[in-house]
């Protein structure tokens, strides 16, 4: 009788240990995903910054003094307009 009761206790404790391990694995995976998402976001921000700098350099090369900027309708393209539209 004692052996049967002991067997049931051991089975329950193994079940709880395995459940605890699964929970730890899920939490660790979620933490890794959060870190990876932050790294992807940082990389995306750096890429946007690089593209914006390249675009502004292209504009400066075409219009070195910032004069004679292209006009679309009533809107003069300026660095502020470009920055606001790319943000």
KEDRENSE-857359 format. One line per 4 residues: number of its first residue (from 0); their letters; for each residue x, y, z of N, C-alpha, C. Coordinates in Angstrom, 3 decimals, decimal comma. Layout:
BEGIN
NUM = A = X:Y:Z:X:Y:Z:X:Y:Z | ... $
# end
This chain:
BEGIN
0 = XXXX = 0,809:-1,188:0,000:0,000:0,000:0,000:0,859:1,261:0,000 | 1,906:1,229:0,790:2,802:2,382:0,866:3,506:2,596:-0,466 | 3,856:1,517:-1,119:4,550:1,617:-2,407:3,657:2,281:-3,449 | 2,381:1,981:-3,434:1,436:2,575:-4,382:1,298:4,069:-4,111 $
4 = XXXX = 1,180:4,448:-2,849:1,066:5,856:-2,477:2,338:6,606:-2,843 | 3,475:5,996:-2,611:4,761:6,614:-2,925:4,917:6,804:-4,432 | 4,449:5,813:-5,188:4,509:5,897:-6,647:3,665:7,072:-7,151 | 2,484:7,260:-6,580:1,618:8,378:-6,969:2,252:9,723:-6,649 $
8 = XXXX = 2,900:9,832:-5,520:3,571:11,074:-5,123:4,722:11,378:-6,071 | 5,494:10,342:-6,397:6,613:10,539:-7,318:6,131:10,970:-8,696 | 5,041:10,352:-9,172:4,494:10,732:-10,476:4,038:12,183:-10,472 | 3,380:12,609:-9,386:2,924:13,994:-9,289:4,105:14,953:-9,225 $
12 = XXXX = 5,138:14,605:-8,474:6,280:15,505:-8,354:7,019:15,614:-9,685 | 7,130:14,498:-10,411:7,759:14,546:-11,738:6,927:15,414:-12,674 | 5,604:15,271:-12,600:4,707:16,083:-13,424:4,923:17,571:-13,135 | 4,998:17,940:-11,866:5,176:19,343:-11,501:6,554:19,859:-11,902 $
16 = XXXX = 7,568:19,020:-11,779:8,918:19,418:-12,192:8,949:19,684:-13,701 | 8,316:18,791:-14,457:8,272:18,986:-15,911:7,473:20,229:-16,284 | 6,366:20,456:-15,598:5,563:21,651:-15,864:6,358:22,913:-15,545 | 7,101:22,867:-14,459:7,925:24,014:-14,079:9,014:24,263:-15,131 $
20 = XXXX = 9,606:23,223:-15,641:10,639:23,352:-16,674:10,045:23,943:-17,955 | 8,848:23,484:-18,332:8,193:24,029:-19,527:7,916:25,516:-19,351 | 7,462:25,894:-18,165:7,191:27,303:-17,888:8,468:28,135:-17,965 | 9,544:27,631:-17,400:10,836:28,337:-17,467:11,298:28,484:-18,917 $
24 = XXXX = 11,107:27,433:-19,704:11,494:27,489:-21,119:10,689:28,545:-21,871 | 9,385:28,600:-21,593:8,539:29,599:-22,248:8,945:31,016:-21,861 | 9,225:31,217:-20,578:9,652:32,538:-20,124:10,992:32,937:-20,740 | 11,907:31,998:-20,834:13,207:32,276:-21,440:13,049:32,604:-22,925 $
28 = XXXX = 12,183:31,880:-23,612:11,942:32,143:-25,031:11,327:33,528:-25,224 | 10,402:33,899:-24,354:9,787:35,222:-24,446:10,820:36,323:-24,197 | 11,713:36,103:-23,252:12,764:37,090:-22,970:13,715:37,213:-24,162 | 14,079:36,066:-24,767:14,956:36,113:-25,951:14,280:36,851:-27,096 $
32 = XXXX = 12,985:36,612:-27,291:12,248:37,279:-28,362:12,190:38,791:-28,128 | 11,998:39,185:-26,888:11,943:40,610:-26,566:13,290:41,281:-26,854 | 14,371:40,625:-26,497:15,707:41,156:-26,769:15,948:41,225:-28,278 | 15,547:40,206:-28,992:15,719:40,180:-30,446:14,891:41,278:-31,108 $
36 = XXXX = 13,673:41,506:-30,611:12,821:42,556:-31,175:13,453:43,918:-30,947 | 14,042:44,138:-29,787:14,706:45,410:-29,507:15,899:45,596:-30,438 | 16,636:44,523:-30,686:17,792:44,597:-31,587:17,335:44,887:-33,018 | 16,232:44,251:-33,450:15,704:44,521:-34,797:15,252:45,963:-34,925 $
40 = XXXX = 14,589:46,491:-33,902:14,123:47,877:-33,922:15,305:48,846:-33,996 | 16,345:48,565:-33,233:17,551:49,403:-33,256:18,175:49,385:-34,648 | 18,257:48,207:-35,249:18,816:48,083:-36,594:17,968:48,848:-37,603 | 16,658:48,770:-37,467:15,758:49,491:-38,360:15,946:50,999:-38,212 $
44 = XXXX = 16,082:51,486:-36,996:16,321:52,910:-36,769:17,632:53,349:-37,406 | 18,668:52,541:-37,265:19,950:52,886:-37,877:19,849:52,923:-39,398 | 19,120:51,991:-39,975:18,922:51,969:-41,426:18,154:53,208:-41,884 | 17,108:53,583:-41,163:16,363:54,800:-41,511:17,256:56,029:-41,425 $
48 = XXXX = 18,063:56,085:-40,392:18,967:57,225:-40,211:19,970:57,294:-41,362 | 20,509:56,144:-41,752:21,472:56,099:-42,851:20,833:56,544:-44,160 | 19,619:56,071:-44,418:18,922:56,456:-45,652:18,581:57,944:-45,660 | 18,155:58,474:-44,524:17,837:59,896:-44,441:19,090:60,738:-44,681 $
52 = XXXX = 20,219:60,317:-44,099:21,472:61,047:-44,295:21,891:61,005:-45,766 | 21,760:59,852:-46,391:22,106:59,734:-47,809:21,208:60,624:-48,659 | 19,933:60,652:-48,341:18,990:61,483:-49,089:19,320:62,962:-48,918 | 19,594:63,376:-47,689:19,938:64,779:-47,456:21,251:65,145:-48,140 $
56 = XXXX = 22,211:64,242:-48,155:23,457:64,500:-48,868:23,220:64,641:-50,360 | 22,305:63,838:-50,888:21,972:63,943:-52,302:21,370:65,310:-52,603 | 20,490:65,782:-51,739:19,875:67,096:-51,939:20,922:68,193:-51,840 | 21,805:68,091:-50,859:22,859:69,101:-50,701:23,779:69,130:-51,909 $
60 = XXXX = 24,039:67,960:-52,483:24,906:67,904:-53,656:24,228:68,596:-54,835 | 22,928:68,386:-54,999:22,188:69,008:-56,090:21,993:70,503:-55,868 | 21,861:70,929:-54,607:21,615:72,330:-54,251:22,537:72,699:-53,089 | 23,803:73,021:-53,385:24,787:73,188:-52,315:24,454:74,282:-51,302 $
64 = XXXX = 23,862:75,364:-51,712:23,584:76,453:-50,784:22,164:76,421:-50,249 | 21,421:75,455:-50,643:20,043:75,366:-50,183:19,123:76,308:-50,944 | 19,646:76,975:-51,942:18,827:77,868:-52,758:18,344:77,113:-53,973 | 17,418:77,696:-54,660:16,896:77,098:-55,876:16,358:75,697:-55,607 $
68 = XXXX = 15,654:75,560:-54,469:15,056:74,271:-54,137:13,884:73,990:-55,055 | 13,641:72,754:-55,379:12,505:72,430:-56,249:11,175:72,796:-55,598 | 10,243:73,218:-56,426:8,933:73,623:-55,930:7,892:72,679:-56,522 | 7,014:72,173:-55,657:5,900:71,339:-56,097:4,637:72,078:-55,693 $
72 = XXXX = 3,930:72,617:-56,659:2,752:73,425:-56,344:3,171:74,630:-55,527 | 2,539:74,809:-54,365:2,886:75,919:-53,491:3,900:75,514:-52,426 | 4,358:74,283:-52,471:5,212:73,754:-51,412:6,665:73,689:-51,872 | 7,517:74,404:-51,187:8,951:74,311:-51,451:9,503:73,161:-50,627 $
76 = XXXX = 10,228:72,275:-51,277:10,824:71,138:-50,578:11,988:71,667:-49,734 | 11,921:71,409:-48,466:12,998:71,836:-47,573:13,389:70,660:-46,703 | 14,472:70,801:-45,984:14,930:69,711:-45,124:13,894:69,402:-44,056 | 13,176:70,418:-43,566:12,158:70,195:-42,540:11,019:69,345:-43,089 $
80 = XXXX = 10,555:69,678:-44,277:9,477:68,920:-44,892:9,908:67,472:-45,109 | 11,120:67,279:-45,619:11,619:65,943:-45,887:11,755:65,170:-44,585 | 12,300:65,811:-43,568:12,485:65,135:-42,270:11,139:64,746:-41,693 | 10,186:65,640:-41,759:8,863:65,349:-41,177:8,168:64,219:-41,935 $
84 = XXX = 8,366:64,140:-43,214:7,701:63,103:-44,006:8,365:61,747:-43,832 | 9,658:61,708:-43,480:10,344:60,424:-43,339:10,290:59,913:-41,917 | 9,860:60,714:-40,976:9,828:60,265:-39,579:8,614:59,435:-39,297 $
# end
